[in-house]
Amino acid sequence: MHRVILWLVVAAAFMVSLVVPDRPEVPACQSRDTRVVAPYAVTGYWVMPRADPCVTRRMVEAIHAIGADTLITFGPRFSAREDPEFADCLVDGRPCADVPGVRRVYTYVTSEEFGKGLLRCPGLDRRIESRGRIFYRVSLAASCQDPVQDLVLVSTDGDGLGNLMTEAAAYGMTVFPGLPAAPQLAGKPWEPDSAHTAALTAFTTRVLADYRERFGRSAAFGGVYQSFELAMRTRAAQDPIIALYAAQHAAVAATLPGKKILVSPYIDARRARGFPPGQVAEGFAAIAATRAGAPMAVAVQDGRGTGKVPVYGVHEAEAKVAPRLVPVVGDVSNAQAYYGATRDYIEAAARRVPPGVELWVNVEGFEPTPVDGECGRVEPLPLRGRTTKSRIDQQVMAAGSFAGKIISYGWDPFFTCQARYDTPSLADDIVNEWQQPIIVGASRKEMNGRAGILVEGYNLRGGTLRFDPQGVVVKQEWYGKGRLESAWAPYVPSGPWTSITATNDAGRSSSSGYVIR
């Protein structure tokens, strides 16, 4: 999922000087509205930095309005290949890479403007304005006097990341910029090319040093996101992705002490090519071991958007897969297609969370394939479709009470696209329906000597709990609020399974029932 990045066309480039100053208000932009109008259970989103500060403000405002406090960006690819993007990079009429002693030239296309923290060697390291564009030339040599060196040429379309940091700070939000993504191994794009890990780590250290200088005093700078993804499963003893993580994360811990490293591994329950929940704990432990003492959050991709993992209740193993999953696994039962459901994998991960690490869940906010008349991602491939708010509710339910935080890939285009100009986006649906209860956990519990059911979740206050298939509706008799809300009603389930639906004091009901045995 994270290998594919959609770059939108933005209105204009927003240029700043070499050292990024404190930014004044931009009179052309609309004033900020910092209200939270629809606090939804998902509290973070992947976003794309925008060179236009006003576009950035509107985006951050919309995300903040539905209760989010976290923004994540992908790191651009650190490339070992020639790139025609850099033909315009000239110094005194000569190509930027035409300097003595160059062994290899790397390229990096980004949406940020760096400051002096990136530039170390006078004359060689420099910010370059050429043919109306901005470039950077950076030496990776251990010493500026080394006769042989590797160079990185950087191209930028504006300071999208700086804009994002500015707006996030104004809205009280946190940003996790993506670490530079490793070059991919030829023929195996799911693996990093380890021949370039040393160069990547050296460049990563320079980027982080610049972040420390530019954003170190900003409350919005929460840490960094590991841009190269991996499966959270049993890993080989000499796993190349784990080795990459260890190298980059050591640079983070040394350069940005105390800043959090966010990783979002995927799970795959497909019997044809995935792995069972029993492998998750070892995969989690291997990822956590790369943090080099830095705090870490592991946001497990729930797999529903790609069709790698289904969302179904404990009573639905023999039921047919959801219609939107048929193109991925065929028209078969859940048990025939998958080793288990999202809930099984998240519960397995929760059993192996070491100190210093948090378990988050990344709910994939899209469908595996589009259907006629549906908006979604049209490029780059693979095509993805827009999902519904009720489907996202089911994913939140499947994350259970184990997730310290729920985030989602990704804001654009999946939460913002519209089938027609006059139809609502997914974000609009959240604004309109955010008060619907979501139950993420349920258990039998006695209160004052009476048997009953305790549920946990969101928007549960007041109202009733409905128990199916019996069709019994019972009034809530107790409510509490901690990290999650809780509600209790006196009821003794009968039958092999029970589905619970909540209706709150606002008159809103759960979009899906939560099933217990």
N, C-alpha and C positions, 0 to 999 in steps of 0.2 A: 504494500500500500504506500509506504513512505518513499519508494523509489520514484514515484510519479509526482511531479510538481507542475501545477498549472499556473502559468504566468499571465496575468491579465494586463491589458493595455491600460495605462493610467494617463491622466490628463496632462501632466507636465513633470519635468525634473525639477527637484528642489535642491539647488546647489548651496553648499556651505564652504567655509574656509578650511584650511588644513586642520586647525584645532577647532573642534566643535564648541561654540560658546553656549552659555545659557540662552535659550531661545525666547525671544519676545513673543507676545501674542501676535497672531497673524490676523490683521484687520479684515482680510477678505473672507475668512472662514466664519461660519455660523458660530454663535456662542455655544458653550458646552451645556448640555443638560445632563446632570449627574444623578438623576433619579433612577432607581431600580423599580421598574413597573411590573415585572413578571419574574420573580425569583424562582428559576427552574432548577432541577436537580443537577444538570450538567453545568459545571462552573469553570470550564476552560476550553479553548478552541485553538486549533492550528489556523494560522492566518498567513497571508502573504504581505510582506512590507510594500508600502506604496510610496512612490516618490512625491506624490501630491499630498501636502499636509492636511488639506481640507477633506480629501477622500479618506485619509487615515482617521481623522477626527470622527467622521460620520460612522465609519466601521467600528471603531472602539466604542463609541456611544451606543450603537445598536447591540453590541455584544454585552456591554455592561448593563444595559437596560433589562436583559433577561437573567441577571443574577450572576454573570461570570466575573471572575477576578483574575484569570490567568490567560495569557496569550503566548503561543509557541510558534516559532518559525523554523523552517527547514534550513539547514546549512547548504550552501551551494557546493557543487562538485569541485573538488581539487583535482584538476585534470592534468595528465601527463601527455596529452595529445595536442598536436598543432590545432589552432583555432583561428579561423579567418576573422573572428570577432576583433582580433588585435592588429589587423592590418593598418588601422588608423592611429596606432600608438607610435608616435614619432618623437624623437628628441634631436633637435638641430637637423631635421631632414632625414635622419637615419632611424631604422627600426629600433624600438626601445630595448630589444634583447641584444642589440649589436654592441656588446661591451667585451673587453678582454677577459679571458679565463672562464667563459661560460661553458659548463659541462652539459646542463640540461635546463630547459625552460618549461615551467609549469604555468598553467593559466587558471584563472578563478573569476567567474562572472557573478557579480553580487548586486544587492540593492542597498548598499550602505556606503557612506563616506567615512574613511578612517581618519584618525588624527596622528599625532606625533608618536604615539605608542607603537605604531606599526613600523616606523622608519628609524633605522639605527645607524646605517653607514652613510655619512655625508657624501653627497654627490652621486652615489650609486643608488641608494634608497631615496625615492622621491615621488612626489605627487606630480602628475603630468597632465597638462591640458593640451589636447591635440585634436585638431579638426572638430572642435565643438564638443568634445567628450572629455571625460575624466578617467585617468588611468593611474595606477600605482606600480612602481617597480621595486621589488623587495629581494634582497639577497638573503639566502639561507645559510651562508657560510658561518662557521663557528666564530671566525674573526673577520673583521672588515679588511684585514691585510692578506687574507688567504688568496693565493694566486689562482686557484680553481674554485668555482662556486656554482651552485644551482640558483636560478632566478625564478621568481613568481611574478607574472604580469597579472594585474588585477584590473578589471573593467567594472564600472558601476553606472547605473542609470539614475542615481540620485541617492539621497539619504533616507531611504524608506525605514531602516531600522531606527535611526535617530528620531524620525517622526513618531514611530510606534512607542519608543521609550518616553518621549515627551507626553504623548496623550495618555499612556498608561499611568504615568506618575500623576497626572491631573485627575484621573478617575480612580486613583487608589488601587490600581491593578499591578500585576507582576508579569514580567516578560522573561521567557526562556529562549534566547537566540540559539539557532542551530549551530553546532560545531561544524567546521569544514568537513564535508563528506569525502570519504576515502575514494581513490580511483578504484574502479571495479576490475576484477580479473577477466582478461579476455576469454570468452567462452563460458565463464561462470560468473555472471554479473551479480549473483547473490553473495559472492566472496570479495573481500578487498584484495587489491594487488599489493602483497606485502613488500615488494621491491621498493615501494614508495612510502612505506610507513614512517621512516626516519624523516624524510622531507615533509610529509604531512604533519608530523608531530612538531617539527621546528616551526612550520607556518602557523599551526594551531596556537603555539605558545605566543607568537607575535600578535595574533589576533586577540587572544585573551588579555595580553598586556595592554593592548589598546582599549579593550572594554574596561579594564580596571581603571585606566586613566580617564576615559570619557564618562563611564556610567557608575564608577565605584561609589559615588556619593548619592546615587539615585535609589530611592526606596523601591523603584519599579524593577530594578535589576535583580532577579531572583536566582539566576543560575544559568545553565546551558542545557541544550537538548542534544542528545547523541543521535546524529542524523543517519547513521548506517544501521539498518535494522537486522534483527536475527530472530530465529525461532526460539521460544523458551522451552527447550527440551534438553534431554541428555546431550552433552557436547563431547567431542573428541578431546583427548588429552592435550593435543597441540592444535587447538581450534584457532583458525586465523582471525575470526571475528572477535573472539575473546582476547586474543593478543592485541588487536587493534584497540579494543576498548581499554585494555590495561595501559597502553601507551598514551592515548589521548586523555584518559581520566587522571593519570598521574600528572599530566600537564595542567589540568584544571585544578587539582588539589594544591599544586605548588604555586600556581599563578593567582588563583582566586580562592584563597582559603576560606572555608565556611560557606561557599556558594554550592547550591544543590545541583546535582547531575540528574537530569530526567532521561530515562530510557523507556522506549515503548516497544517491547518485543511482541511478536505475534504468536498465536497458537493455531493449530490446524488439526481439526478432529476428523477429517475425511479418512475413511478406511483405505482408500486407494493410495494416499500419499502422505497422510498426516501421522499423528502419534497419540497414544492414549494419555489420559490425565496423569497417570502414574509417573510420567517423565517430567512433569512441570516443576516439581520441587527441586530436582537436580539442576534444571536449567536456571531457575531463579537463583539458586546458590552460586552458580558460576558467574552470572551477571553481577550479583552483589559483591563478589570477591574482587571485582575490577575497580571498585570505587576509590581505592588508595586513601581511605580515611575521610573522604568527602561525604557529606550527606547525599543520599540518593533516593529518588522516587522511581519505582518500576510501574509504569502504566501499561498494563497488559491490554493489547488489542483484543477486543472480544470476538472478532472474526465474523460477525453476522453480516457486515456490509459486503465482504468479499465472498461470502458463502462458505468459508472454511469451517465455521462453527455455527450450529443452529441455536436458536433460542426456543426452548420448549419446556413444558412442565414435567414434573416427575412422573406423571401418569401418561405421557404421550410418546414413549419410546417406540411403540409399535404403530403410531399414527403416521400418515404420509407426511413427507417433508412439506414445508410451506411452499406455495406455488412459486414464489420468487427465487427459491433455491433449486427448483427442478432443472434449470439450464446448467447448473454447476454439478449436481450429483445424480440427476435422473429422477424419474417418478417412482421413488421407492420409499420405504419407511425410514424414519429417523435412525432406528437401530441398524438398518442395513447400510445406510450411507455414512454414519458417523460413530465414533467411539463414545461420544457423550455430548452434552450440551454445555453452553457457556458457564452455567452455574457449577458444573463439575470441575472445570478447569480453574475457575476463580477460587473455589474452596480448596483445591489442591495447592494453589499458590499461597493461600493464606496460612497454611500449616508450616511454612518455611520462611517467614519474614524475619531476617536477623536484625539486631540492634543497628540503628543508624540508617535503616532503609524503610521506606513507606510503600505500601501497596496501593496503587491507584488503578483505575480501569479506564481504558480508552474505548468508548462506544463508537463504532463506525457508523457515521451518519449518512449512509447511502445504501443503495441496492446493488446487487451484483451486475445486473444488466438493466438497461432502460426498457420501457414499454412505450407503445405508440401514444403520443400526446403528452408525454411526461418530460419535464425538464431534468437536467442533470449535467454531467460532464461530457462534452462532445469531443474534447481533445485535451491532452494526448490520450492515446489508448492505454488501458482498455476503457471502453465506454462504461459509465456508471449511471444509475438512475436515482431519482429523488425518493426518499422514504417518507414515512408519516410520523407524526408526533406520537401516535399510539405505539408504533413499532419501537421508537426510541424509549418510550415508557417501559416496554417489555425488556429492553436491554438494561435499563437501570434496575429493574426488578431482578434480572439475572445476575447483576453485579453483587447483589445481596448487601448485607451489612458489613462486609469485609473491606470494601473500598473506602480508603481514607478520603479519596477525592475522585470525582468522575469528570473526565474530559472527553473531547470528541474531535475526530478528524472527519470533515474539516468545514470551516465556516463558509468559504467560497469554493465552489458554487452551490454546495448541497443545502445549506440553510438559507440561501439568499435567492436562488433562481425561482422563476415563475413560469408556469406553463404558458400563460398569456399575461399581458400587462395588467389585466383586471382580476387576476387570481392571486390568492395569498401564497407567500413563500412558507417554508417550514418554520422560519423564525416568526412570521406572522401568526402561524398556528399556535406556536408556543405562547406568544403574548395573549392570544385569545383563550387558551385552554390550560394555562399553567396551574390553575387551582385544582385540577383533577388530582385526587390522591394517588400515590404510588406506594404499594406495599413491597418492601424488599426483604422482609423476614417475618416469620410467624412461628409461635411455639405454644404448647399447652402450659398453662400457668394457673396456679390457685391464688386467689386473693380473698382474704378474710374467710378462709375455709371453703370457698366456693370454686369449683372447677371452671375454667374459662380459656380463652384464647387471647394471647398478647401478640399484637402486630407492631412492626416497626416500619418507618418509611417517611413519606413527605405528605404534607397537607392533610393530616389525619384528624385534626381537632374537631370534636363534636360529631353528631350524626350517628350513623349505624354501621354495623358490619353485616354483610349478607353471606350466608354459607350455602354453597351449592355442592352437589346437585339436589340437596334437600329443599332449597328455596327458603330457608329460615332467615329472617331479618331480626337482629338483636341490637338494641340500643347500647352505645358505648357507656360504660360506667366509670371509666378512669382514663385520664390522659396525662402524659408527661412529655417533657422536651429536654433532650440532651443534644448530642451530635446528630441524632435522628429523633424524630417524633415517635411516640409510642401510644397505643390505645389498647384498652382491654374491654372485653365483653364476656358475660357468662354464657358459655356454650360448650357442650361436649360433642365432638364430632362422631359421626357414625359412618360406617362404610369404609372402603379401602383408601379413599382420598377425599379431600375437601378443598374446594376453591373458595377463596375469600375475596370479596369486593367491598371496598369502603365507600361510604357516602359521607361527606363532611358537612359542617354547619353552613357552608356556602351553597349547599345543594349540588355539589359536583361529585361525580362517581368515578371510580377507577376505570381506565380504559381497558384493562385486562385483569382477570382474577389471579391471585397468588395461590398456588396449590401446595398443600401439605399432605403427607400420608398419616 
